[in-house]
Amino acid sequence: MSFADDVREHCRVHYVEPARTGGETTITIRAGDVHSALGYKNRHPLVCSALGATTFEESCRVERIAIDGPLNGANTVFTFRIL
């Protein structure tokens, strides 16, 4: 499993599925929170890349509706619509 796969799996388990189960329609994911949870060092661009990829949207059945904050940083926040 690649680092990007780890990011996608973590976000699916800890963000997408709980929100879907709870009936929420959108989720926000801060790259720095995922980075810290996975114990990464200096991999913010990888986290942002994994969350910004179409692969994440397709595998988790979500649609990206916004990206806020700095490019590829800890405070980059992704907002998704749950499909």
PyMOL Python script that loads the backbone (N, CA, C, O; Angstrom):
from pymol import cmd

cmd.read_pdbstr("""\
ATOM      1  N   MET A   1       0.851  -1.175   0.000  1.00  0.00           N
ATOM      2  CA  MET A   1       0.000   0.000   0.000  1.00  0.00           C
ATOM      3  C   MET A   1       0.902   1.245   0.000  1.00  0.00           C
ATOM      4  O   MET A   1       1.865   1.317   0.763  1.00  0.00           O
ATOM      5  N   SER A   2       0.592   2.191  -0.833  1.00  0.00           N
ATOM      6  CA  SER A   2       1.391   3.417  -0.936  1.00  0.00           C
ATOM      7  C   SER A   2       0.983   4.407   0.159  1.00  0.00           C
ATOM      8  O   SER A   2      -0.040   4.234   0.820  1.00  0.00           O
ATOM      9  N   PHE A   3       1.797   5.440   0.336  1.00  0.00           N
ATOM     10  CA  PHE A   3       1.457   6.494   1.292  1.00  0.00           C
ATOM     11  C   PHE A   3       0.129   7.145   0.915  1.00  0.00           C
ATOM     12  O   PHE A   3      -0.696   7.425   1.785  1.00  0.00           O
ATOM     13  N   ALA A   4      -0.081   7.386  -0.384  1.00  0.00           N
ATOM     14  CA  ALA A   4      -1.338   7.988  -0.839  1.00  0.00           C
ATOM     15  C   ALA A   4      -2.519   7.073  -0.511  1.00  0.00           C
ATOM     16  O   ALA A   4      -3.583   7.550  -0.116  1.00  0.00           O
ATOM     17  N   ASP A   5      -2.336   5.773  -0.671  1.00  0.00           N
ATOM     18  CA  ASP A   5      -3.395   4.823  -0.312  1.00  0.00           C
ATOM     19  C   ASP A   5      -3.693   4.896   1.184  1.00  0.00           C
ATOM     20  O   ASP A   5      -4.850   4.825   1.598  1.00  0.00           O
ATOM     21  N   ASP A   6      -2.634   5.040   1.997  1.00  0.00           N
ATOM     22  CA  ASP A   6      -2.820   5.162   3.445  1.00  0.00           C
ATOM     23  C   ASP A   6      -3.639   6.409   3.789  1.00  0.00           C
ATOM     24  O   ASP A   6      -4.518   6.366   4.649  1.00  0.00           O
ATOM     25  N   VAL A   7      -3.344   7.512   3.113  1.00  0.00           N
ATOM     26  CA  VAL A   7      -4.082   8.760   3.342  1.00  0.00           C
ATOM     27  C   VAL A   7      -5.550   8.563   2.980  1.00  0.00           C
ATOM     28  O   VAL A   7      -6.437   8.909   3.759  1.00  0.00           O
ATOM     29  N   ARG A   8      -5.803   8.011   1.805  1.00  0.00           N
ATOM     30  CA  ARG A   8      -7.188   7.810   1.361  1.00  0.00           C
ATOM     31  C   ARG A   8      -7.942   6.877   2.305  1.00  0.00           C
ATOM     32  O   ARG A   8      -9.099   7.138   2.635  1.00  0.00           O
ATOM     33  N   GLU A   9      -7.310   5.807   2.739  1.00  0.00           N
ATOM     34  CA  GLU A   9      -7.956   4.853   3.636  1.00  0.00           C
ATOM     35  C   GLU A   9      -8.250   5.504   4.997  1.00  0.00           C
ATOM     36  O   GLU A   9      -9.332   5.321   5.555  1.00  0.00           O
ATOM     37  N   HIS A  10      -7.299   6.249   5.515  1.00  0.00           N
ATOM     38  CA  HIS A  10      -7.495   6.935   6.789  1.00  0.00           C
ATOM     39  C   HIS A  10      -8.688   7.887   6.696  1.00  0.00           C
ATOM     40  O   HIS A  10      -9.541   7.909   7.583  1.00  0.00           O
ATOM     41  N   CYS A  11      -8.742   8.656   5.640  1.00  0.00           N
ATOM     42  CA  CYS A  11      -9.824   9.628   5.474  1.00  0.00           C
ATOM     43  C   CYS A  11     -11.171   8.948   5.256  1.00  0.00           C
ATOM     44  O   CYS A  11     -12.198   9.428   5.735  1.00  0.00           O
ATOM     45  N   ARG A  12     -11.166   7.840   4.540  1.00  0.00           N
ATOM     46  CA  ARG A  12     -12.412   7.097   4.348  1.00  0.00           C
ATOM     47  C   ARG A  12     -12.943   6.589   5.685  1.00  0.00           C
ATOM     48  O   ARG A  12     -14.128   6.737   5.985  1.00  0.00           O
ATOM     49  N   VAL A  13     -12.066   5.992   6.483  1.00  0.00           N
ATOM     50  CA  VAL A  13     -12.470   5.395   7.754  1.00  0.00           C
ATOM     51  C   VAL A  13     -12.827   6.446   8.807  1.00  0.00           C
ATOM     52  O   VAL A  13     -13.803   6.282   9.539  1.00  0.00           O
ATOM     53  N   HIS A  14     -12.043   7.521   8.887  1.00  0.00           N
ATOM     54  CA  HIS A  14     -12.207   8.484   9.979  1.00  0.00           C
ATOM     55  C   HIS A  14     -13.052   9.714   9.642  1.00  0.00           C
ATOM     56  O   HIS A  14     -13.485  10.431  10.544  1.00  0.00           O
ATOM     57  N   TYR A  15     -13.287   9.959   8.369  1.00  0.00           N
ATOM     58  CA  TYR A  15     -14.058  11.139   7.980  1.00  0.00           C
ATOM     59  C   TYR A  15     -15.296  10.785   7.159  1.00  0.00           C
ATOM     60  O   TYR A  15     -16.415  11.147   7.524  1.00  0.00           O
ATOM     61  N   VAL A  16     -15.092  10.078   6.055  1.00  0.00           N
ATOM     62  CA  VAL A  16     -16.181   9.855   5.106  1.00  0.00           C
ATOM     63  C   VAL A  16     -17.253   8.919   5.667  1.00  0.00           C
ATOM     64  O   VAL A  16     -18.431   9.276   5.702  1.00  0.00           O
ATOM     65  N   GLU A  17     -16.859   7.753   6.096  1.00  0.00           N
ATOM     66  CA  GLU A  17     -17.853   6.774   6.547  1.00  0.00           C
ATOM     67  C   GLU A  17     -18.614   7.240   7.792  1.00  0.00           C
ATOM     68  O   GLU A  17     -19.833   7.072   7.841  1.00  0.00           O
ATOM     69  N   PRO A  18     -17.948   7.818   8.801  1.00  0.00           N
ATOM     70  CA  PRO A  18     -18.726   8.325   9.943  1.00  0.00           C
ATOM     71  C   PRO A  18     -19.716   9.424   9.538  1.00  0.00           C
ATOM     72  O   PRO A  18     -20.834   9.478  10.051  1.00  0.00           O
ATOM     73  N   ALA A  19     -19.303  10.288   8.629  1.00  0.00           N
ATOM     74  CA  ALA A  19     -20.212  11.353   8.168  1.00  0.00           C
ATOM     75  C   ALA A  19     -21.384  10.765   7.396  1.00  0.00           C
ATOM     76  O   ALA A  19     -22.527  11.187   7.572  1.00  0.00           O
ATOM     77  N   ARG A  20     -21.097   9.799   6.549  1.00  0.00           N
ATOM     78  CA  ARG A  20     -22.161   9.153   5.761  1.00  0.00           C
ATOM     79  C   ARG A  20     -23.140   8.447   6.702  1.00  0.00           C
ATOM     80  O   ARG A  20     -24.353   8.571   6.539  1.00  0.00           O
ATOM     81  N   THR A  21     -22.627   7.723   7.666  1.00  0.00           N
ATOM     82  CA  THR A  21     -23.467   7.022   8.629  1.00  0.00           C
ATOM     83  C   THR A  21     -24.304   7.997   9.443  1.00  0.00           C
ATOM     84  O   THR A  21     -25.453   7.712   9.782  1.00  0.00           O
ATOM     85  N   GLY A  22     -23.717   9.151   9.753  1.00  0.00           N
ATOM     86  CA  GLY A  22     -24.426  10.159  10.541  1.00  0.00           C
ATOM     87  C   GLY A  22     -25.365  11.027   9.738  1.00  0.00           C
ATOM     88  O   GLY A  22     -26.007  11.921  10.291  1.00  0.00           O
ATOM     89  N   GLY A  23     -25.457  10.781   8.441  1.00  0.00           N
ATOM     90  CA  GLY A  23     -26.389  11.533   7.609  1.00  0.00           C
ATOM     91  C   GLY A  23     -25.902  12.910   7.193  1.00  0.00           C
ATOM     92  O   GLY A  23     -26.689  13.725   6.712  1.00  0.00           O
ATOM     93  N   GLU A  24     -24.623  13.177   7.371  1.00  0.00           N
ATOM     94  CA  GLU A  24     -24.087  14.476   6.969  1.00  0.00           C
ATOM     95  C   GLU A  24     -23.978  14.546   5.446  1.00  0.00           C
ATOM     96  O   GLU A  24     -23.845  13.521   4.777  1.00  0.00           O
ATOM     97  N   THR A  25     -24.034  15.752   4.915  1.00  0.00           N
ATOM     98  CA  THR A  25     -23.962  15.925   3.465  1.00  0.00           C
ATOM     99  C   THR A  25     -22.613  16.450   2.994  1.00  0.00           C
ATOM    100  O   THR A  25     -22.270  16.316   1.819  1.00  0.00           O
ATOM    101  N   THR A  26     -21.836  17.054   3.913  1.00  0.00           N
ATOM    102  CA  THR A  26     -20.501  17.531   3.559  1.00  0.00           C
ATOM    103  C   THR A  26     -19.525  17.196   4.678  1.00  0.00           C
ATOM    104  O   THR A  26     -19.908  16.986   5.829  1.00  0.00           O
ATOM    105  N   ILE A  27     -18.246  17.154   4.300  1.00  0.00           N
ATOM    106  CA  ILE A  27     -17.178  16.975   5.277  1.00  0.00           C
ATOM    107  C   ILE A  27     -16.049  17.932   4.939  1.00  0.00           C
ATOM    108  O   ILE A  27     -15.880  18.328   3.786  1.00  0.00           O
ATOM    109  N   THR A  28     -15.281  18.299   5.950  1.00  0.00           N
ATOM    110  CA  THR A  28     -14.059  19.058   5.727  1.00  0.00           C
ATOM    111  C   THR A  28     -12.906  18.280   6.335  1.00  0.00           C
ATOM    112  O   THR A  28     -13.018  17.701   7.416  1.00  0.00           O
ATOM    113  N   ILE A  29     -11.805  18.282   5.617  1.00  0.00           N
ATOM    114  CA  ILE A  29     -10.619  17.568   6.065  1.00  0.00           C
ATOM    115  C   ILE A  29      -9.436  18.525   5.982  1.00  0.00           C
ATOM    116  O   ILE A  29      -9.137  19.055   4.912  1.00  0.00           O
ATOM    117  N   ARG A  30      -8.769  18.746   7.100  1.00  0.00           N
ATOM    118  CA  ARG A  30      -7.575  19.585   7.154  1.00  0.00           C
ATOM    119  C   ARG A  30      -6.359  18.683   6.952  1.00  0.00           C
ATOM    120  O   ARG A  30      -6.190  17.696   7.668  1.00  0.00           O
ATOM    121  N   ALA A  31      -5.527  19.017   5.994  1.00  0.00           N
ATOM    122  CA  ALA A  31      -4.374  18.184   5.645  1.00  0.00           C
ATOM    123  C   ALA A  31      -3.464  17.942   6.844  1.00  0.00           C
ATOM    124  O   ALA A  31      -2.957  16.834   7.016  1.00  0.00           O
ATOM    125  N   GLY A  32      -3.252  18.946   7.666  1.00  0.00           N
ATOM    126  CA  GLY A  32      -2.372  18.801   8.821  1.00  0.00           C
ATOM    127  C   GLY A  32      -2.886  17.796   9.832  1.00  0.00           C
ATOM    128  O   GLY A  32      -2.096  17.125  10.496  1.00  0.00           O
ATOM    129  N   ASP A  33      -4.201  17.682   9.956  1.00  0.00           N
ATOM    130  CA  ASP A  33      -4.777  16.698  10.883  1.00  0.00           C
ATOM    131  C   ASP A  33      -4.501  15.281  10.407  1.00  0.00           C
ATOM    132  O   ASP A  33      -4.166  14.404  11.204  1.00  0.00           O
ATOM    133  N   VAL A  34      -4.642  15.063   9.120  1.00  0.00           N
ATOM    134  CA  VAL A  34      -4.368  13.742   8.540  1.00  0.00           C
ATOM    135  C   VAL A  34      -2.878  13.435   8.657  1.00  0.00           C
ATOM    136  O   VAL A  34      -2.494  12.329   9.038  1.00  0.00           O
ATOM    137  N   HIS A  35      -2.053  14.406   8.333  1.00  0.00           N
ATOM    138  CA  HIS A  35      -0.600  14.288   8.410  1.00  0.00           C
ATOM    139  C   HIS A  35      -0.171  13.854   9.811  1.00  0.00           C
ATOM    140  O   HIS A  35       0.630  12.932   9.964  1.00  0.00           O
ATOM    141  N   SER A  36      -0.705  14.520  10.824  1.00  0.00           N
ATOM    142  CA  SER A  36      -0.367  14.199  12.216  1.00  0.00           C
ATOM    143  C   SER A  36      -0.873  12.820  12.620  1.00  0.00           C
ATOM    144  O   SER A  36      -0.154  12.048  13.254  1.00  0.00           O
ATOM    145  N   ALA A  37      -2.106  12.516  12.252  1.00  0.00           N
ATOM    146  CA  ALA A  37      -2.706  11.230  12.622  1.00  0.00           C
ATOM    147  C   ALA A  37      -1.914  10.055  12.065  1.00  0.00           C
ATOM    148  O   ALA A  37      -1.826   9.001  12.694  1.00  0.00           O
ATOM    149  N   LEU A  38      -1.339  10.244  10.881  1.00  0.00           N
ATOM    150  CA  LEU A  38      -0.572   9.163  10.257  1.00  0.00           C
ATOM    151  C   LEU A  38       0.899   9.179  10.672  1.00  0.00           C
ATOM    152  O   LEU A  38       1.668   8.309  10.262  1.00  0.00           O
ATOM    153  N   GLY A  39       1.292  10.160  11.481  1.00  0.00           N
ATOM    154  CA  GLY A  39       2.663  10.224  11.976  1.00  0.00           C
ATOM    155  C   GLY A  39       3.683  10.611  10.925  1.00  0.00           C
ATOM    156  O   GLY A  39       4.858  10.262  11.043  1.00  0.00           O
ATOM    157  N   TYR A  40       3.255  11.319   9.910  1.00  0.00           N
ATOM    158  CA  TYR A  40       4.167  11.717   8.833  1.00  0.00           C
ATOM    159  C   TYR A  40       5.036  12.888   9.251  1.00  0.00           C
ATOM    160  O   TYR A  40       4.690  13.646  10.158  1.00  0.00           O
ATOM    161  N   LYS A  41       6.157  13.022   8.584  1.00  0.00           N
ATOM    162  CA  LYS A  41       7.064  14.156   8.737  1.00  0.00           C
ATOM    163  C   LYS A  41       7.317  14.741   7.360  1.00  0.00           C
ATOM    164  O   LYS A  41       7.766  14.034   6.458  1.00  0.00           O
ATOM    165  N   ASN A  42       7.035  16.015   7.188  1.00  0.00           N
ATOM    166  CA  ASN A  42       7.304  16.729   5.931  1.00  0.00           C
ATOM    167  C   ASN A  42       6.622  16.114   4.711  1.00  0.00           C
ATOM    168  O   ASN A  42       7.212  16.065   3.631  1.00  0.00           O
ATOM    169  N   ARG A  43       5.397  15.651   4.872  1.00  0.00           N
ATOM    170  CA  ARG A  43       4.668  15.039   3.761  1.00  0.00           C
ATOM    171  C   ARG A  43       3.334  15.737   3.483  1.00  0.00           C
ATOM    172  O   ARG A  43       2.402  15.118   2.969  1.00  0.00           O
ATOM    173  N   HIS A  44       3.247  17.004   3.817  1.00  0.00           N
ATOM    174  CA  HIS A  44       2.005  17.737   3.557  1.00  0.00           C
ATOM    175  C   HIS A  44       1.633  17.733   2.074  1.00  0.00           C
ATOM    176  O   HIS A  44       0.459  17.558   1.748  1.00  0.00           O
ATOM    177  N   PRO A  45       2.600  17.922   1.160  1.00  0.00           N
ATOM    178  CA  PRO A  45       2.227  17.867  -0.257  1.00  0.00           C
ATOM    179  C   PRO A  45       1.633  16.514  -0.659  1.00  0.00           C
ATOM    180  O   PRO A  45       0.720  16.462  -1.484  1.00  0.00           O
ATOM    181  N   LEU A  46       2.138  15.434  -0.089  1.00  0.00           N
ATOM    182  CA  LEU A  46       1.610  14.102  -0.395  1.00  0.00           C
ATOM    183  C   LEU A  46       0.159  13.993   0.073  1.00  0.00           C
ATOM    184  O   LEU A  46      -0.696  13.491  -0.656  1.00  0.00           O
ATOM    185  N   VAL A  47      -0.115  14.463   1.287  1.00  0.00           N
ATOM    186  CA  VAL A  47      -1.479  14.404   1.817  1.00  0.00           C
ATOM    187  C   VAL A  47      -2.418  15.220   0.933  1.00  0.00           C
ATOM    188  O   VAL A  47      -3.505  14.762   0.580  1.00  0.00           O
ATOM    189  N   CYS A  48      -1.990  16.427   0.579  1.00  0.00           N
ATOM    190  CA  CYS A  48      -2.825  17.290  -0.269  1.00  0.00           C
ATOM    191  C   CYS A  48      -3.042  16.667  -1.643  1.00  0.00           C
ATOM    192  O   CYS A  48      -4.136  16.741  -2.202  1.00  0.00           O
ATOM    193  N   SER A  49      -2.012  16.066  -2.169  1.00  0.00           N
ATOM    194  CA  SER A  49      -2.124  15.422  -3.477  1.00  0.00           C
ATOM    195  C   SER A  49      -3.110  14.257  -3.430  1.00  0.00           C
ATOM    196  O   SER A  49      -3.932  14.095  -4.332  1.00  0.00           O
ATOM    197  N   ALA A  50      -3.023  13.452  -2.379  1.00  0.00           N
ATOM    198  CA  ALA A  50      -3.923  12.302  -2.250  1.00  0.00           C
ATOM    199  C   ALA A  50      -5.372  12.756  -2.104  1.00  0.00           C
ATOM    200  O   ALA A  50      -6.273  12.154  -2.687  1.00  0.00           O
ATOM    201  N   LEU A  51      -5.599  13.812  -1.331  1.00  0.00           N
ATOM    202  CA  LEU A  51      -6.964  14.306  -1.130  1.00  0.00           C
ATOM    203  C   LEU A  51      -7.493  15.049  -2.344  1.00  0.00           C
ATOM    204  O   LEU A  51      -8.703  15.094  -2.566  1.00  0.00           O
ATOM    205  N   GLY A  52      -6.601  15.631  -3.128  1.00  0.00           N
ATOM    206  CA  GLY A  52      -7.014  16.385  -4.295  1.00  0.00           C
ATOM    207  C   GLY A  52      -7.196  15.548  -5.546  1.00  0.00           C
ATOM    208  O   GLY A  52      -7.636  16.050  -6.580  1.00  0.00           O
ATOM    209  N   ALA A  53      -6.856  14.272  -5.449  1.00  0.00           N
ATOM    210  CA  ALA A  53      -6.926  13.392  -6.616  1.00  0.00           C
ATOM    211  C   ALA A  53      -8.331  12.864  -6.870  1.00  0.00           C
ATOM    212  O   ALA A  53      -9.112  12.656  -5.941  1.00  0.00           O
ATOM    213  N   THR A  54      -8.630  12.655  -8.120  1.00  0.00           N
ATOM    214  CA  THR A  54      -9.907  12.071  -8.519  1.00  0.00           C
ATOM    215  C   THR A  54     -10.078  10.681  -7.904  1.00  0.00           C
ATOM    216  O   THR A  54     -11.198  10.256  -7.621  1.00  0.00           O
ATOM    217  N   THR A  55      -8.976   9.985  -7.703  1.00  0.00           N
ATOM    218  CA  THR A  55      -9.020   8.643  -7.113  1.00  0.00           C
ATOM    219  C   THR A  55      -9.722   8.666  -5.761  1.00  0.00           C
ATOM    220  O   THR A  55     -10.523   7.781  -5.463  1.00  0.00           O
ATOM    221  N   PHE A  56      -9.429   9.669  -4.946  1.00  0.00           N
ATOM    222  CA  PHE A  56     -10.071   9.778  -3.636  1.00  0.00           C
ATOM    223  C   PHE A  56     -11.573   9.986  -3.795  1.00  0.00           C
ATOM    224  O   PHE A  56     -12.374   9.337  -3.121  1.00  0.00           O
ATOM    225  N   GLU A  57     -11.943  10.889  -4.684  1.00  0.00           N
ATOM    226  CA  GLU A  57     -13.361  11.172  -4.894  1.00  0.00           C
ATOM    227  C   GLU A  57     -14.111   9.920  -5.356  1.00  0.00           C
ATOM    228  O   GLU A  57     -15.193   9.617  -4.854  1.00  0.00           O
ATOM    229  N   GLU A  58     -13.537   9.208  -6.304  1.00  0.00           N
ATOM    230  CA  GLU A  58     -14.203   8.018  -6.848  1.00  0.00           C
ATOM    231  C   GLU A  58     -14.272   6.888  -5.826  1.00  0.00           C
ATOM    232  O   GLU A  58     -15.310   6.242  -5.689  1.00  0.00           O
ATOM    233  N   SER A  59     -13.187   6.648  -5.117  1.00  0.00           N
ATOM    234  CA  SER A  59     -13.161   5.519  -4.187  1.00  0.00           C
ATOM    235  C   SER A  59     -14.044   5.750  -2.963  1.00  0.00           C
ATOM    236  O   SER A  59     -14.581   4.799  -2.395  1.00  0.00           O
ATOM    237  N   CYS A  60     -14.193   7.001  -2.561  1.00  0.00           N
ATOM    238  CA  CYS A  60     -14.995   7.317  -1.374  1.00  0.00           C
ATOM    239  C   CYS A  60     -16.381   7.855  -1.703  1.00  0.00           C
ATOM    240  O   CYS A  60     -17.161   8.158  -0.800  1.00  0.00           O
ATOM    241  N   ARG A  61     -16.691   7.976  -2.997  1.00  0.00           N
ATOM    242  CA  ARG A  61     -17.983   8.501  -3.447  1.00  0.00           C
ATOM    243  C   ARG A  61     -18.266   9.870  -2.825  1.00  0.00           C
ATOM    244  O   ARG A  61     -19.289  10.091  -2.176  1.00  0.00           O
ATOM    245  N   VAL A  62     -17.314  10.774  -3.055  1.00  0.00           N
ATOM    246  CA  VAL A  62     -17.467  12.165  -2.621  1.00  0.00           C
ATOM    247  C   VAL A  62     -17.129  13.066  -3.802  1.00  0.00           C
ATOM    248  O   VAL A  62     -16.531  12.628  -4.785  1.00  0.00           O
ATOM    249  N   GLU A  63     -17.522  14.332  -3.688  1.00  0.00           N
ATOM    250  CA  GLU A  63     -17.221  15.325  -4.723  1.00  0.00           C
ATOM    251  C   GLU A  63     -16.581  16.535  -4.054  1.00  0.00           C
ATOM    252  O   GLU A  63     -17.168  17.137  -3.156  1.00  0.00           O
ATOM    253  N   ARG A  64     -15.379  16.886  -4.493  1.00  0.00           N
ATOM    254  CA  ARG A  64     -14.694  18.045  -3.917  1.00  0.00           C
ATOM    255  C   ARG A  64     -15.436  19.307  -4.319  1.00  0.00           C
ATOM    256  O   ARG A  64     -15.712  19.524  -5.499  1.00  0.00           O
ATOM    257  N   ILE A  65     -15.760  20.143  -3.329  1.00  0.00           N
ATOM    258  CA  ILE A  65     -16.461  21.388  -3.633  1.00  0.00           C
ATOM    259  C   ILE A  65     -15.621  22.619  -3.288  1.00  0.00           C
ATOM    260  O   ILE A  65     -15.943  23.724  -3.725  1.00  0.00           O
ATOM    261  N   ALA A  66     -14.546  22.441  -2.509  1.00  0.00           N
ATOM    262  CA  ALA A  66     -13.688  23.584  -2.191  1.00  0.00           C
ATOM    263  C   ALA A  66     -12.341  23.127  -1.649  1.00  0.00           C
ATOM    264  O   ALA A  66     -12.219  22.072  -1.025  1.00  0.00           O
ATOM    265  N   ILE A  67     -11.339  23.954  -1.908  1.00  0.00           N
ATOM    266  CA  ILE A  67     -10.024  23.814  -1.285  1.00  0.00           C
ATOM    267  C   ILE A  67      -9.661  25.201  -0.788  1.00  0.00           C
ATOM    268  O   ILE A  67      -9.624  26.152  -1.570  1.00  0.00           O
ATOM    269  N   ASP A  68      -9.393  25.326   0.500  1.00  0.00           N
ATOM    270  CA  ASP A  68      -9.070  26.614   1.096  1.00  0.00           C
ATOM    271  C   ASP A  68      -7.713  26.542   1.786  1.00  0.00           C
ATOM    272  O   ASP A  68      -7.271  25.477   2.217  1.00  0.00           O
ATOM    273  N   GLY A  69      -7.071  27.686   1.878  1.00  0.00           N
ATOM    274  CA  GLY A  69      -5.798  27.769   2.578  1.00  0.00           C
ATOM    275  C   GLY A  69      -4.623  27.697   1.628  1.00  0.00           C
ATOM    276  O   GLY A  69      -4.782  27.785   0.410  1.00  0.00           O
ATOM    277  N   PRO A  70      -3.442  27.536   2.197  1.00  0.00           N
ATOM    278  CA  PRO A  70      -2.227  27.526   1.383  1.00  0.00           C
ATOM    279  C   PRO A  70      -2.140  26.279   0.513  1.00  0.00           C
ATOM    280  O   PRO A  70      -2.751  25.252   0.811  1.00  0.00           O
ATOM    281  N   LEU A  71      -1.388  26.385  -0.544  1.00  0.00           N
ATOM    282  CA  LEU A  71      -1.184  25.247  -1.430  1.00  0.00           C
ATOM    283  C   LEU A  71      -0.267  24.233  -0.757  1.00  0.00           C
ATOM    284  O   LEU A  71       0.855  24.571  -0.381  1.00  0.00           O
ATOM    285  N   ASN A  72      -0.727  23.006  -0.603  1.00  0.00           N
ATOM    286  CA  ASN A  72       0.081  21.905  -0.073  1.00  0.00           C
ATOM    287  C   ASN A  72       0.632  22.137   1.320  1.00  0.00           C
ATOM    288  O   ASN A  72       1.779  21.784   1.594  1.00  0.00           O
ATOM    289  N   GLY A  73      -0.157  22.722   2.201  1.00  0.00           N
ATOM    290  CA  GLY A  73       0.309  22.975   3.559  1.00  0.00           C
ATOM    291  C   GLY A  73      -0.557  22.304   4.598  1.00  0.00           C
ATOM    292  O   GLY A  73      -1.573  21.686   4.281  1.00  0.00           O
ATOM    293  N   ALA A  74      -0.140  22.433   5.842  1.00  0.00           N
ATOM    294  CA  ALA A  74      -0.882  21.845   6.955  1.00  0.00           C
ATOM    295  C   ALA A  74      -2.283  22.427   7.067  1.00  0.00           C
ATOM    296  O   ALA A  74      -3.222  21.730   7.451  1.00  0.00           O
ATOM    297  N   ASN A  75      -2.420  23.689   6.736  1.00  0.00           N
ATOM    298  CA  ASN A  75      -3.723  24.355   6.867  1.00  0.00           C
ATOM    299  C   ASN A  75      -4.548  24.345   5.590  1.00  0.00           C
ATOM    300  O   ASN A  75      -5.489  25.128   5.458  1.00  0.00           O
ATOM    301  N   THR A  76      -4.215  23.483   4.661  1.00  0.00           N
ATOM    302  CA  THR A  76      -5.043  23.302   3.479  1.00  0.00           C
ATOM    303  C   THR A  76      -6.272  22.503   3.897  1.00  0.00           C
ATOM    304  O   THR A  76      -6.155  21.418   4.466  1.00  0.00           O
ATOM    305  N   VAL A  77      -7.438  23.044   3.614  1.00  0.00           N
ATOM    306  CA  VAL A  77      -8.695  22.415   4.033  1.00  0.00           C
ATOM    307  C   VAL A  77      -9.505  22.043   2.783  1.00  0.00           C
ATOM    308  O   VAL A  77      -9.787  22.879   1.926  1.00  0.00           O
ATOM    309  N   PHE A  78      -9.860  20.771   2.717  1.00  0.00           N
ATOM    310  CA  PHE A  78     -10.643  20.236   1.606  1.00  0.00           C
ATOM    311  C   PHE A  78     -12.080  20.047   2.092  1.00  0.00           C
ATOM    312  O   PHE A  78     -12.314  19.521   3.179  1.00  0.00           O
ATOM    313  N   THR A  79     -13.020  20.476   1.285  1.00  0.00           N
ATOM    314  CA  THR A  79     -14.439  20.266   1.593  1.00  0.00           C
ATOM    315  C   THR A  79     -15.037  19.395   0.504  1.00  0.00           C
ATOM    316  O   THR A  79     -14.857  19.654  -0.686  1.00  0.00           O
ATOM    317  N   PHE A  80     -15.747  18.363   0.925  1.00  0.00           N
ATOM    318  CA  PHE A  80     -16.336  17.408  -0.006  1.00  0.00           C
ATOM    319  C   PHE A  80     -17.828  17.262   0.257  1.00  0.00           C
ATOM    320  O   PHE A  80     -18.289  17.354   1.394  1.00  0.00           O
ATOM    321  N   ARG A  81     -18.566  17.032  -0.817  1.00  0.00           N
ATOM    322  CA  ARG A  81     -19.984  16.663  -0.735  1.00  0.00           C
ATOM    323  C   ARG A  81     -20.034  15.143  -0.738  1.00  0.00           C
ATOM    324  O   ARG A  81     -19.383  14.495  -1.557  1.00  0.00           O
ATOM    325  N   ILE A  82     -20.799  14.587   0.168  1.00  0.00           N
ATOM    326  CA  ILE A  82     -20.952  13.142   0.227  1.00  0.00           C
ATOM    327  C   ILE A  82     -22.037  12.732  -0.747  1.00  0.00           C
ATOM    328  O   ILE A  82     -23.159  13.234  -0.675  1.00  0.00           O
ATOM    329  N   LEU A  83     -21.719  11.832  -1.652  1.00  0.00           N
ATOM    330  CA  LEU A  83     -22.661  11.402  -2.685  1.00  0.00           C
ATOM    331  C   LEU A  83     -23.429  10.173  -2.229  1.00  0.00           C
ATOM    332  O   LEU A  83     -24.271   9.662  -2.968  1.00  0.00           O
TER     333      LEU A  83
END
""", "prot")
cmd.dss("prot")
cmd.show_as("cartoon", "prot")
cmd.util.cbc("prot")
cmd.orient("prot")
